Amino acid sequence: MALALSNLALPVGIWQVGALIEMMGERDNAQVARRAGRAGDEAVTSDPLRGIWQRWAADGEEDRVRFYYFHGDGHGLYRYGKVGLTNTHSFDYAVEGGAVRLRFRRTGEEHRLSFSLAADPEVAGREWLTLDADPREPGARYFRDPVGAAAGEREDRAGQVGLGDRLWGDERRLAGGGIDFAIYQLQAQTIDGRGVGWFHRGDYDEWTTEALTYRRRGDHLTIHFMLEGRSATSSFKIEEAEGARFLDLAEDPRDFWRAHRYRDMGRSFAGALWSPSASGLR
């Protein structure tokens, strides 16, 4: 008999606020594009600022967060604070040659800012953005990395589906019969690389489930186990082998910090429920 994970409800957290704000922006995309007098698709392909431009790399809990997010269709966000608690200002924008015009929605304040882009001499593919007379932090520079710069859910090489919205599992057949497993269930990421998830461990008759949040920064994954209140960071890579995709954690916090390989078992599903039958495992 399989034990269903029923009525698992999590409070709305900071990581979900970012997703809600992004969805609100998506709802207004057509209106923004009409006001700008151009089709949304054309704006996305021609927008040199499209993506997330970060002030700093924010990897761990309470690291400072500050970034501009240009959606590519005339809508953007400015977010600041620390990992776990941020404030967000929504704005409309239009690129005019070497300048960008910003209009913050709440206050109505408008700015026309010259900008410059420069390649990073040390990090391949990374670019730096400088806004003259930056209205939020004069003199600051912001970087954009090449992979997945326009969304928190990043794609891996060859256009593969990324880390989030997946079930990553490892099954083991036992000598006395039966199969046990360890599964990271990761929901889709928000625009700043964070997401919510669960870690399942047991066999297909009974198992435990542990709630977590996670954050991807380049080739590092930080996992925060909510009830325990602890965080762990590991480098990782996603590889294809023998017709399957795998997540390799260099230091798996749920395997005593050993290297551990998990197979891509498919999508995570939209809700918090998970069962072997739902995932096609039984």
HURA-V736918 format. One record per backbone hydrogen bond with DSSP energy under -0.5 kcal/mol. CO is the residue of the C=O (numbers start at 1). NH is the residue of the N-H. E is the energy in kcal/mol with one decimal. If there is no record, write none. Layout:
{{CO/NH/E} {CO/NH/E}}
This chain:
{{2/4/-0.7} {4/6/-1.1} {7/9/-0.9} {13/16/-0.8} {13/17/-1.3} {14/18/-1.2} {15/19/-0.8} {16/20/-2.5} {17/21/-2.6} {18/22/-2.3} {19/23/-2.5} {20/24/-2.3} {21/25/-2.1} {22/26/-2.4} {23/27/-2.1} {24/28/-1.0} {25/28/-0.6} {26/29/-1.5} {28/32/-2.5} {29/33/-2.7} {30/34/-2.3} {31/35/-2.3} {32/36/-2.0} {33/37/-0.7} {33/38/-2.1} {34/37/-0.9} {39/43/-1.9} {40/44/-2.2} {41/45/-1.9} {42/46/-1.4} {43/47/-1.2} {46/48/-0.7} {47/50/-0.9} {51/53/-0.5} {51/70/-2.5} {52/54/-0.6} {53/68/-2.2} {54/143/-3.0} {56/58/-0.5} {57/59/-0.7} {60/63/-2.0} {63/83/-2.6} {65/81/-2.0} {66/55/-3.3} {67/79/-2.5} {68/53/-3.2} {68/70/-0.5} {69/71/-0.7} {69/77/-2.2} {70/51/-2.6} {74/93/-2.2} {75/71/-2.3} {76/91/-2.5} {77/69/-3.2} {78/89/-3.2} {79/67/-2.4} {80/87/-3.1} {81/65/-2.9} {82/85/-2.6} {83/62/-1.3} {85/82/-2.7} {87/80/-2.4} {88/90/-0.5} {89/78/-2.6} {90/105/-2.3} {91/76/-2.9} {92/103/-2.5} {94/101/-2.9} {96/99/-0.9} {98/115/-2.4} {99/96/-3.4} {100/102/-0.6} {100/113/-2.9} {101/94/-1.5} {102/111/-2.3} {103/92/-2.5} {104/108/-2.3} {109/104/-2.3} {111/102/-3.1} {111/113/-0.5} {113/100/-2.8} {114/132/-2.8} {116/130/-2.2} {118/128/-2.9} {122/124/-0.6} {123/126/-1.6} {126/120/-2.8} {127/144/-2.3} {128/118/-1.9} {129/142/-2.2} {130/116/-1.9} {130/132/-0.6} {131/134/-1.1} {137/140/-2.0} {140/131/-0.6} {142/129/-3.5} {143/54/-3.0} {144/127/-2.2} {146/148/-0.6} {146/149/-0.6} {148/151/-1.4} {149/52/-2.3} {152/154/-1.2} {156/159/-0.9} {156/160/-0.6} {157/160/-1.1} {160/156/-1.3} {165/268/-0.7} {166/168/-0.6} {166/186/-2.4} {167/169/-0.6} {167/265/-3.4} {168/184/-3.0} {169/263/-3.4} {170/182/-1.7} {172/180/-2.5} {174/177/-1.6} {178/174/-2.5} {179/204/-0.9} {180/172/-2.6} {181/202/-1.9} {182/170/-2.2} {183/185/-0.7} {183/200/-3.0} {184/168/-2.9} {184/186/-0.7} {185/187/-0.6} {185/198/-2.2} {186/165/-0.9} {186/166/-1.5} {190/193/-1.9} {193/216/-2.5} {194/190/-2.9} {195/214/-2.8} {196/187/-2.5} {197/212/-2.5} {198/185/-3.2} {198/200/-0.5} {199/210/-2.3} {200/183/-2.7} {201/208/-3.1} {202/181/-3.0} {206/203/-2.5} {208/201/-2.1} {210/199/-2.6} {211/226/-1.4} {212/197/-2.7} {213/224/-3.2} {214/195/-2.4} {215/222/-2.7} {217/220/-1.6} {219/236/-2.2} {220/217/-2.7} {221/223/-0.5} {221/234/-2.3} {222/215/-2.2} {223/225/-0.6} {223/232/-2.3} {224/213/-2.3} {224/226/-0.7} {225/229/-2.2} {225/230/-1.0} {230/225/-2.7} {232/223/-3.0} {234/221/-3.1} {235/250/-2.5} {237/248/-2.9} {239/246/-3.0} {241/244/-1.7} {244/241/-2.6} {245/264/-2.7} {246/239/-2.2} {246/248/-0.6} {247/249/-0.6} {247/262/-2.7} {248/237/-1.5} {248/250/-0.5} {249/260/-2.2} {251/253/-0.6} {252/255/-1.8} {252/257/-2.3} {252/258/-0.6} {255/258/-1.5} {258/252/-2.9} {260/249/-2.7} {262/247/-3.2} {263/169/-2.7} {263/265/-0.7} {266/167/-2.6} {274/5/-0.7} {275/279/-1.7} {276/281/-2.7} {276/282/-0.9} {277/280/-1.1}}
